[in-house]
């Protein structure tokens, strides 16, 4: 058999092992750097002994250097044990800033106490409890200062990062709105909709002037409502429904008895905030792609429910249903709806397009329920 024809070997396990090895190597490097830093601190603290002039006046240089080495050893023992506890407790990857600050303080105090005890053990001074407690309290004060400073800095960094994320999200929303205003306007006032409406008004002006006047009034009301909504990030659900009713009033004149509409929205949900043109886009899609192609037309149903802090909006029709080429719901209108939901609510909001029973399409929006500021 040709070896080239054999399937390639799976590399999942070596890749996983390489990732684990890289993670362990990174931890080893960080630990080595921490111990090197603690040694530098111990060295710096020990230099205080050499800075005392009376030491050089009263002892030979050799004895001074020997005494300094003992002090450096003592400081190194304490610093190393503190670092060992800090590195060990640092393995606990907790997300709580307060808990990490407390662990840092405990590491410093515990390492300092153990280190001071070992130093006294070297000098056979285990019974000297008072100096040990004094040193522990001194290190405790240092630990409290370090932990407090680190906690405040971490809190500031997290707050700044959160503010930065909110600013980016706000800019994203503004950019998205700016990019989709013309698209939304084009989708809501498409040329065929405009021309068909005006052509119908012209025909009705000759055959039924009263109906033509009503249709023109509905079209003007639709334009009056949709244009200001393009400038806003969110609108009350009641305003969105008013826009839908104005749109349906125009379509109703053209489709007549071929179109039946049911709107089931509780009054207490009319003040809930929704992205503008979300339901309107779903209603337009339902009529344009679902009901208009059918000679007999059909029914469109708009409903809203809330529970557990979430709002559910549904636009369902009994039209032609999902086609193979559009079953994923990836049209420009649905893309804009999904983009606005994601920009405003992230992963907590979603749009689901699926087949309706017994026929047609059911589009469902789930998003956090919050009252509109408007």
C-alpha positions as CSV (number, residue, x, y, z in Angstrom):
1,X,0.0,0.0,0.0
2,X,1.2,3.5,-0.8
3,X,2.1,5.3,2.4
4,X,0.8,8.5,0.9
5,X,-2.7,7.0,0.8
6,X,-2.8,6.4,4.5
7,X,-4.9,8.9,6.5
8,X,-2.9,11.4,8.5
9,X,-2.3,10.6,12.1
10,X,-4.3,12.4,14.7
11,X,-2.2,15.0,16.6
12,X,-4.7,15.9,19.3
13,X,-2.8,14.4,22.2
14,X,0.7,15.8,21.3
15,X,-0.9,19.2,20.8
16,X,-2.6,19.0,24.2
17,X,0.6,17.8,25.8
18,X,2.5,20.6,24.1
19,X,-0.1,23.1,25.5
20,X,0.2,21.7,29.0
21,X,4.0,21.7,28.7
22,X,3.9,25.4,27.7
23,X,1.7,26.2,30.6
24,X,3.9,24.4,33.1
25,X,7.0,26.1,31.6
26,X,5.4,29.5,31.9
27,X,4.6,28.8,35.6
28,X,8.2,27.7,36.2
29,X,9.6,30.9,34.6
30,X,7.2,33.1,36.7
31,X,8.2,31.2,39.9
32,X,11.9,31.6,39.1
33,X,11.5,35.3,38.4
34,X,9.6,35.6,41.8
35,X,12.4,33.9,43.7
36,X,15.0,36.0,41.9
37,X,13.0,39.2,42.8
38,X,12.8,38.0,46.5
39,X,16.5,37.4,46.6
40,X,17.1,40.9,45.3
41,X,14.8,42.3,48.0
42,X,16.7,40.4,50.7
43,X,20.0,41.6,49.3
44,X,18.7,45.2,49.4
45,X,17.5,44.9,53.0
46,X,20.8,43.4,54.1
47,X,22.7,46.4,52.8
48,X,21.2,48.4,55.7
49,X,23.7,46.8,57.9
50,X,26.6,48.0,55.8
51,X,25.2,51.5,55.8
52,X,25.8,51.9,59.5
53,X,29.1,53.8,60.1
54,X,29.7,52.6,63.7
55,X,30.0,49.0,62.3
56,X,33.0,49.9,60.3
57,X,34.5,51.9,63.2
58,X,34.3,49.1,65.7
59,X,34.9,45.9,63.7
60,X,37.4,44.8,61.1
61,X,36.3,44.6,57.5
62,X,36.4,40.8,57.5
63,X,34.0,40.6,60.5
64,X,31.7,43.2,59.1
65,X,31.4,41.3,55.8
66,X,30.9,38.1,57.7
67,X,28.1,39.7,59.8
68,X,26.6,41.1,56.7
69,X,26.5,37.6,55.1
70,X,24.6,36.3,58.2
71,X,22.1,39.1,57.9
72,X,21.7,38.5,54.2
73,X,21.1,34.8,54.9
74,X,18.5,35.6,57.4
75,X,16.7,38.0,55.1
76,X,16.9,35.6,52.2
77,X,15.3,32.8,54.3
78,X,12.3,35.0,55.2
79,X,12.0,36.4,51.6
80,X,12.2,32.9,50.1
81,X,9.5,31.5,52.4
82,X,7.2,34.4,51.7
83,X,7.7,33.9,48.0
84,X,7.2,30.2,48.3
85,X,3.8,30.7,49.9
86,X,2.8,33.5,47.4
87,X,3.7,31.2,44.5
88,X,1.9,28.2,46.0
89,X,-1.3,30.1,46.8
90,X,-1.1,31.8,43.4
91,X,-2.0,28.5,41.8
92,X,-5.5,29.1,43.0
93,X,-6.9,30.9,40.1
94,X,-9.8,32.6,41.9
95,X,-11.6,35.5,40.2
96,X,-12.4,37.3,43.4
97,X,-10.1,40.3,43.9
98,X,-10.8,40.4,47.6
99,X,-9.9,36.7,48.0
100,X,-6.7,37.1,46.1
101,X,-5.8,40.1,48.3
102,X,-6.5,38.1,51.4
103,X,-4.4,35.2,50.1
104,X,-1.6,37.6,49.3
105,X,-1.7,39.0,52.9
106,X,-1.8,35.5,54.4
107,X,1.1,34.4,52.2
108,X,3.3,37.3,53.4
109,X,2.4,36.9,57.1
110,X,2.7,33.1,57.1
111,X,5.9,33.1,55.2
112,X,7.4,35.9,57.4
113,X,6.4,34.1,60.6
114,X,7.8,30.8,59.4
115,X,11.0,32.4,58.1
116,X,11.6,34.4,61.4
117,X,11.1,31.1,63.3
118,X,13.6,29.3,61.2
119,X,16.1,32.1,61.7
120,X,15.7,32.0,65.4
121,X,16.1,28.2,65.2
122,X,19.5,28.8,63.6
123,X,20.5,31.0,66.5
124,X,18.8,28.6,69.1
125,X,16.4,31.3,70.2
126,X,13.1,29.4,69.8
127,X,12.0,30.5,73.3
128,X,12.1,34.2,72.3
129,X,8.4,34.4,71.4
130,X,8.1,38.2,71.9
131,X,10.6,39.1,69.1
132,X,9.0,36.5,66.9
133,X,5.5,38.1,67.4
134,X,7.0,41.6,66.9
135,X,8.5,40.5,63.6
136,X,5.3,38.8,62.5
137,X,3.3,42.0,63.3
138,X,5.8,44.1,61.4
139,X,5.5,41.8,58.4
140,X,1.8,41.8,58.9
141,X,1.7,45.6,58.6
142,X,3.7,45.3,55.4
143,X,1.4,42.6,54.1
144,X,-1.7,44.7,54.9
145,X,-0.1,47.7,53.0
146,X,0.9,45.5,50.1
147,X,-2.4,43.7,49.8
148,X,-4.4,46.9,50.2
149,X,-2.4,48.6,47.6
150,X,-2.7,45.7,45.2
151,X,-6.4,45.4,45.9
152,X,-7.0,49.1,45.2
153,X,-4.9,48.9,42.0
154,X,-6.6,45.8,40.8
155,X,-10.0,47.3,41.5
156,X,-9.0,50.4,39.6
157,X,-7.7,48.3,36.7
158,X,-10.9,46.3,36.6
159,X,-13.1,49.4,36.8
160,X,-11.1,51.0,34.0
161,X,-11.3,47.9,31.9
162,X,-15.0,47.7,32.5
163,X,-15.4,51.4,31.5
164,X,-13.3,50.8,28.5
165,X,-15.4,47.8,27.5
166,X,-18.6,49.9,27.9
167,X,-17.1,52.7,25.9
168,X,-16.2,50.3,23.1
169,X,-19.6,48.8,23.3
170,X,-21.2,52.2,23.1
171,X,-19.1,53.2,20.1
172,X,-20.0,49.9,18.5
173,X,-23.7,50.6,18.9
174,X,-23.3,54.1,17.5
175,X,-21.3,52.8,14.6
176,X,-23.7,50.0,14.0
177,X,-26.6,52.4,14.0
178,X,-24.8,54.8,11.7
179,X,-24.0,52.0,9.3
180,X,-27.5,50.5,9.4
181,X,-29.6,53.7,9.2
182,X,-29.5,53.9,5.4
183,X,-29.8,50.1,5.1
184,X,-32.8,50.0,7.5
185,X,-34.4,52.9,5.6
186,X,-33.8,51.2,2.3
187,X,-35.3,47.9,3.7
188,X,-38.3,49.7,5.2
189,X,-39.0,52.1,2.3
190,X,-37.9,50.0,-0.6
191,X,-38.5,51.4,-4.1
192,X,-41.1,48.7,-4.9
193,X,-43.0,49.4,-1.7
194,X,-42.9,53.1,-2.4
195,X,-43.9,52.8,-6.0
196,X,-46.5,50.2,-5.4
197,X,-48.0,52.3,-2.7
198,X,-48.1,55.4,-4.8
199,X,-49.5,53.4,-7.8
200,X,-52.2,52.0,-5.6
201,X,-53.0,55.5,-4.2
202,X,-53.3,56.8,-7.8
203,X,-55.6,53.9,-8.8
204,X,-57.7,54.3,-5.8
205,X,-58.0,58.1,-6.4
206,X,-59.7,57.2,-9.7
207,X,-61.9,54.3,-8.4
208,X,-62.3,54.9,-4.6
209,X,-61.0,58.3,-3.5
210,X,-61.9,57.7,0.2
211,X,-59.8,54.5,0.3
212,X,-56.9,56.2,-1.6
213,X,-57.0,59.0,1.0
214,X,-56.9,56.5,3.8
215,X,-54.0,54.7,2.3
216,X,-52.1,57.9,1.7
217,X,-52.7,59.0,5.3
218,X,-51.4,55.6,6.5
219,X,-48.3,55.9,4.4
220,X,-47.6,59.4,5.7
221,X,-48.1,58.2,9.2
222,X,-45.6,55.3,8.5
223,X,-43.0,57.7,7.2
224,X,-43.6,60.1,10.1
225,X,-42.9,57.3,12.6
226,X,-40.0,55.5,11.0
227,X,-37.7,58.4,10.3
228,X,-37.2,59.6,14.0
229,X,-36.7,55.9,15.1
230,X,-33.6,55.6,12.9
231,X,-31.8,58.1,15.2
232,X,-32.4,56.1,18.4
233,X,-30.7,53.0,19.9
234,X,-33.9,51.8,21.6
235,X,-37.6,52.6,21.6
236,X,-40.6,51.6,23.7
237,X,-42.3,48.4,22.3
238,X,-45.5,50.5,22.0
239,X,-43.8,52.8,19.4
240,X,-42.6,49.8,17.5
241,X,-46.2,48.4,17.4
242,X,-47.5,51.8,16.2
243,X,-45.0,51.6,13.3
244,X,-46.2,48.1,12.5
245,X,-49.8,49.1,12.5
246,X,-49.1,52.1,10.2
247,X,-47.2,49.7,7.8
248,X,-49.9,47.1,7.9
249,X,-52.6,49.8,7.3
250,X,-50.9,50.5,4.0
251,X,-50.4,46.8,3.1
252,X,-54.0,46.0,4.1
253,X,-55.4,48.3,1.4
254,X,-53.4,46.4,-1.2
255,X,-54.0,42.9,0.0
256,X,-57.5,43.5,1.3
257,X,-59.0,40.2,2.6
258,X,-55.9,38.3,1.8
259,X,-54.2,39.6,4.9
260,X,-55.3,38.9,8.5
261,X,-53.4,40.4,11.4
262,X,-53.4,39.5,15.1
263,X,-51.5,41.5,17.7
264,X,-51.3,40.1,21.2
265,X,-49.2,42.3,23.4
266,X,-50.0,43.0,27.1
267,X,-50.3,46.6,28.0
268,X,-47.6,46.2,30.8
269,X,-45.0,45.4,28.1
270,X,-45.6,48.5,25.9
271,X,-42.9,50.5,27.8
272,X,-40.2,47.8,27.5
273,X,-37.3,48.9,25.4
274,X,-36.5,47.2,22.1
275,X,-34.1,48.0,19.2
276,X,-36.0,50.0,16.6
277,X,-37.3,48.3,13.5
278,X,-36.8,44.8,14.9
279,X,-40.4,43.6,14.9
280,X,-41.1,45.8,11.8
281,X,-38.4,44.0,9.9
282,X,-39.8,40.6,10.9
283,X,-43.3,41.7,10.0
284,X,-42.1,42.9,6.6
285,X,-40.3,39.7,5.9
286,X,-43.4,37.6,6.9
287,X,-45.6,39.5,4.4
288,X,-43.0,39.9,1.6
289,X,-41.7,36.3,1.6
290,X,-44.4,34.4,3.3
291,X,-47.9,35.8,2.6
292,X,-47.7,37.9,-0.5
293,X,-46.6,35.0,-2.8
294,X,-49.8,33.1,-1.9
295,X,-52.9,33.8,-3.9
296,X,-55.0,33.3,-0.8
297,X,-52.7,35.3,1.4
298,X,-52.7,34.4,5.1
299,X,-52.4,35.4,8.7
300,X,-49.6,37.1,10.6
301,X,-49.5,37.1,14.4
302,X,-47.4,39.4,16.6
303,X,-47.1,38.5,20.3
304,X,-45.0,39.4,23.3
305,X,-44.5,37.7,26.6
306,X,-42.1,38.2,29.5
307,X,-40.8,36.1,32.4
308,X,-37.7,35.8,34.6
309,X,-36.3,39.1,33.4
310,X,-36.5,38.2,29.7
311,X,-38.7,39.5,26.9
312,X,-39.9,37.2,24.1
313,X,-41.2,38.7,20.9
314,X,-42.8,36.4,18.2
315,X,-43.8,37.1,14.6
316,X,-45.5,34.1,13.1
317,X,-47.2,33.5,9.7
318,X,-48.8,30.7,7.8
319,X,-47.3,31.5,4.5
320,X,-45.1,29.6,2.1
321,X,-42.6,28.6,4.9
322,X,-38.8,28.3,4.9
323,X,-37.1,27.7,1.6
324,X,-33.9,25.7,1.2
325,X,-31.9,28.8,0.2
326,X,-33.1,30.9,3.1
327,X,-33.7,28.4,5.9
328,X,-30.7,29.8,7.8
329,X,-32.4,33.2,8.1
330,X,-29.3,35.1,6.8
331,X,-31.0,37.9,4.8
332,X,-29.9,41.5,5.2
333,X,-33.0,42.3,7.3
334,X,-32.5,39.5,9.7
335,X,-28.7,40.2,9.8
336,X,-29.4,43.8,10.9
337,X,-31.8,42.6,13.6
338,X,-29.2,40.1,15.0
339,X,-26.4,42.7,14.8
340,X,-28.5,45.3,16.8
341,X,-29.5,42.7,19.4
342,X,-25.8,41.6,19.8
343,X,-24.6,45.2,20.0
344,X,-27.1,46.1,22.7
345,X,-27.3,42.9,24.8
346,X,-24.4,40.6,23.7
347,X,-25.0,36.9,24.1
348,X,-28.1,37.5,26.3
349,X,-30.2,38.2,23.2
350,X,-30.9,36.0,20.2
351,X,-33.1,35.7,17.1
352,X,-34.4,32.3,16.2
353,X,-36.1,31.6,12.8
354,X,-37.8,28.3,12.5
355,X,-40.7,26.6,10.7
356,X,-44.2,27.3,12.1
357,X,-46.8,24.7,12.6
358,X,-48.7,23.6,10.5
359,X,-47.0,25.9,8.0
360,X,-45.2,29.2,7.6
361,X,-42.4,30.7,9.6
362,X,-42.0,31.6,13.2
363,X,-39.4,34.3,14.2
364,X,-38.6,34.6,17.9
365,X,-36.6,37.3,19.7
366,X,-35.4,36.8,23.2
367,X,-33.7,39.7,25.0
368,X,-33.5,41.2,28.5
369,X,-36.6,43.1,29.6
370,X,-35.9,46.7,30.6
371,X,-38.2,49.7,30.5
372,X,-37.4,52.3,27.9
373,X,-35.9,55.6,29.1
374,X,-37.9,57.4,26.4
